[in-house]
Amino acid sequence: TTGGTLYVTCPANKSVTSPDGGPVVVTYTATTDGGVAPISITGNPASGSAFPVGTTSVSVKAQSSDGQTSWCTFSVTVTYTGGSSTTAASTS
């Protein structure tokens, strides 16, 4: 990072499938350009968080040591296609 205007770039929207209908841990990486090092990048929810079934908006903030701030957003969609299963009991 060599100075200039700080920009943060989020990853593309993510779609993942939950194998059991529960939350799924999702990791992501945001990148920066410009600003003055060191640059801190924080995500909400953070990379490595467990995302519930549905769509969650993720906000990412980058802040450089010269006080510049840049934001980006993307979404994580967790789907579950398992549905409920029915077991037939046999009586003899």
Secondary structure by P-SEA (a helix, b strand, c coil): ccccbbbbbbccbbbbbbccccbbbbbbbbbbccccccbbbbbcccccccccccbbbbbbbbbcccbbbbbbbbbbbbbbcccbbbbbbbcc
